[in-house]
Amino acid sequence: MKDIKADVVHDVCGTFCPIPISETANQIKKMKIGQVLELIADDPGVVEDIPAWCKATGQEFLGMYEEEGEYHLFIRKVRELK
């Protein structure tokens, strides 16, 4: 996962649900289809919440890794959000 090149990196460390999800949605809305977002969070809830959000919104969850208490999640924008 560490070799994925993100087009946008967004750090939401220090926030908790629902902020990481709303921030992910805001960033994805600004991006072009095909671009990749790397979300950095320290809320363990993102491990389940972000893949579920991707499935619900039709975005592609590429995977994640954890390093020193931070989760790095990768999402490819596949379609526009409503």
Buried (B, 14 or more C-beta within 10 A) or exposed (E): EEEEEBEBEBBBEEBEEEEBBEBBBEBBEEBEEEBBBBBBBBBEBBEEBBBEBBEEBEBBBBEBEEEEEEBBBBBBBEEEEE
